[in-house]
Amino acid sequence: GTGGDAGTGGNTGVLEFVGSGTARGNYSGTESLVFTGDSGGGDVLCQLSYSVTSTAPRTDCPDCDWAYDVVYGDVSVDVDTDGICDTIGWDAAARTAWSGSTNAYGFIADYFGHAPVLMMEIKGKWGPVDFASWDETSGDFSYSWETGEHSY
């Protein structure tokens, strides 16, 4: 994604993507980018939200229980304390570029035989992003992953 270690201050925070939705024949959900100060132990300083909606199924993730091409909806700013969103690389231009961009998401219930994971296509290859949860009956899907500490 966009964003990154753009800050120049002496403080660090943790950037996390948190999503939930329903995967049953297609995918529809929401995702939030959450930046928490004080190395993840402080207040939320930047939070952005947007929809994530499938546009087509994918068949090239061989171990995935399901996989879809997805498009990100318009980004809304929920929290932006002292312009931190801009500082960490999620300024208005980055948010505009993210809105309408595409990616691929998938899910494997037993990655290496023990872990349910969100899969994402990164630079043309499928890879695990982090743990996820999917209820096959209801289709409820949820995930979160941290991208590490970033300066601000």
Disulfide bonds with the S-S distance in Angstrom:
Cys46-Cys85 2.03
Cys61-Cys64 1.96
